[in-house]
Amino acid sequence: MPEAIKAKSQLWACELDLLSAAVVGQLYPSVKLHVGGYETTTYENDFFDLAISNVPFADLRAHDPGDL
C-alpha cells in the first residue's frame, strides 16, 4: 500500500483460524482484528470503502458448466 494512502487508512481483518489470526496480530499489530467468522462481526452496513477476501480452503469445487 502506498504510504500516502496507508497514512490515512484504517485496516481491519476478520480471520477464522486461530493460528492465522495470531500471525496477523504479530505481523500487523495496528490492524483491528476480529477472530471468528464474518457473520459474527458487528460491522455496520456501508462501514468499509473496500473489502478484499480470499477463497476459504475447503474440499469444495466451484461450479463450472464447461468443466465436464
ABEGO torsion letter per residue (X at the ends): XBAAAAAABBBBBBBABAAAAAAAAAABAABBBBBEBAAABABBBGABABBBBBBBBBBBBBBBAABX
